[in-house]
Amino acid sequence: MIVIENISEKVKTLLEKYEFNVNTLAKYLGLSVEQINNIANGNLQCVLGKHTTIDKIMFLYVITCEEADLKASAFLEVLISYHHLSKATIAKMAKVKVGDIEKMMEGLTDEVDTETKYKITTTVMSLRFFLKDCEPPIEE
């Protein structure tokens, strides 16, 4: 029950600390604004047994915890391993060197200059946005 109890705190943090728009959160989770406020106040009745809703809350909350380079590397990994895009394709689209893509994937982000990271990240996020419909849905 610890995980679900923490959901209340995570929603509250998203709303209060990060000022996440409650209407957007409600739409994303398929809940009403009243249900979102209930969750934030500890009433978890509407999420009991709804693993997809809990997962979605966790996905949003994790964004606040991970460092930017790690997030970019994770999305890069999805494009390469799941969508089977090559490092060369991503490098060409980002107008960077393949070696920079490899450094990002290996966690050697300190060796990649800020402008190159920016190019890689914006390309990776755009590709992921457009290819997300090819990924399997999160199941209940």
C-alpha positions in Angstrom: 0.0 0.0 0.0 3.1 2.3 0.3 3.2 2.9 -3.5 -0.4 4.0 -3.7 -0.1 6.1 -0.6 2.9 7.9 -2.2 0.7 8.7 -5.2 -1.2 11.3 -3.2 2.1 13.1 -2.3 3.3 12.9 -5.9 0.1 14.4 -7.2 0.2 17.1 -4.5 3.8 17.9 -5.4 3.0 18.1 -9.1 0.2 20.5 -8.4 1.7 22.6 -5.6 5.5 22.6 -6.1 5.6 22.4 -9.9 2.2 24.2 -10.5 1.2 21.5 -13.0 -2.2 22.5 -14.5 -4.9 20.5 -12.8 -7.1 20.5 -16.0 -4.2 19.1 -18.0 -3.5 16.5 -15.4 -7.2 15.5 -15.2 -7.4 15.1 -19.0 -4.1 13.1 -19.1 -5.3 10.7 -16.4 -8.9 10.5 -17.7 -10.2 11.8 -14.4 -12.2 14.8 -13.3 -10.6 17.8 -11.6 -12.5 16.9 -8.4 -10.9 13.4 -8.5 -7.4 14.9 -9.0 -8.0 17.2 -6.0 -9.3 14.1 -4.0 -6.1 12.2 -4.8 -3.9 15.2 -3.8 -5.8 15.2 -0.5 -5.3 11.5 0.2 -8.6 10.1 -1.1 -7.3 7.4 -3.5 -10.6 5.6 -4.2 -10.7 6.6 -7.9 -7.2 5.1 -8.5 -7.6 1.8 -6.6 -6.9 -1.0 -9.1 -6.1 1.4 -11.9 -2.4 0.6 -12.6 -2.3 2.7 -15.8 -3.4 5.8 -13.9 -0.8 5.2 -11.2 1.9 4.6 -13.8 1.0 7.8 -15.6 1.3 9.8 -12.4 4.7 8.1 -11.8 5.8 9.0 -15.3 5.1 12.6 -14.7 6.6 12.7 -11.3 9.8 11.0 -12.5 10.4 13.9 -14.9 11.0 16.1 -11.8 13.6 13.7 -10.5 15.9 12.7 -13.4 18.6 14.9 -14.8 18.1 16.2 -18.3 21.0 14.2 -19.9 19.7 11.0 -18.4 16.2 11.6 -19.9 17.7 12.4 -23.3 19.8 9.2 -23.2 16.7 7.1 -22.2 14.7 8.5 -25.1 17.6 8.0 -27.5 17.8 4.3 -26.3 14.1 3.8 -27.1 14.5 5.2 -30.6 17.4 2.9 -31.3 16.3 -0.3 -29.5 12.5 -0.2 -30.0 12.1 1.9 -33.2 15.3 0.5 -34.8 16.6 3.9 -35.9 20.3 3.9 -36.4 22.7 6.2 -34.6 23.7 7.5 -38.0 20.1 8.4 -38.8 19.6 10.3 -35.6 23.0 12.0 -36.0 22.2 13.1 -39.5 18.8 14.4 -38.5 20.3 16.3 -35.5 23.2 17.5 -37.7 25.8 16.1 -35.2 28.5 13.4 -35.3 27.6 9.8 -34.6 30.3 9.8 -31.9 28.2 12.4 -30.0 25.2 10.1 -30.1 27.4 7.3 -28.8 28.8 9.4 -26.0 25.2 10.4 -25.0 24.2 6.7 -24.9 27.3 5.7 -22.9 26.6 8.4 -20.3 29.6 10.4 -21.3 27.5 13.6 -21.6 30.3 15.8 -20.1 32.2 15.1 -23.3 29.4 16.5 -25.5 29.1 20.3 -25.7 25.9 22.0 -24.8 24.8 23.1 -28.3 25.3 19.5 -29.5 23.3 18.1 -26.6 20.5 20.6 -27.5 20.5 19.5 -31.1 20.4 15.8 -30.1 17.7 16.3 -27.5 15.4 18.3 -29.6 15.7 15.8 -32.4 15.2 12.9 -30.1 12.2 14.4 -28.4 10.6 15.3 -31.8 11.2 11.8 -33.1 9.8 10.2 -30.0 6.7 12.5 -30.1 5.9 11.5 -33.7 6.7 7.8 -33.2 4.9 7.3 -29.9 1.8 6.0 -31.7 3.9 3.0 -32.8 4.6 2.0 -29.2 2.4 -0.4 -27.3 -0.1 1.2 -25.0 0.3 1.0 -21.3 -2.1 -1.7 -20.1 -4.3 -1.7 -17.1 
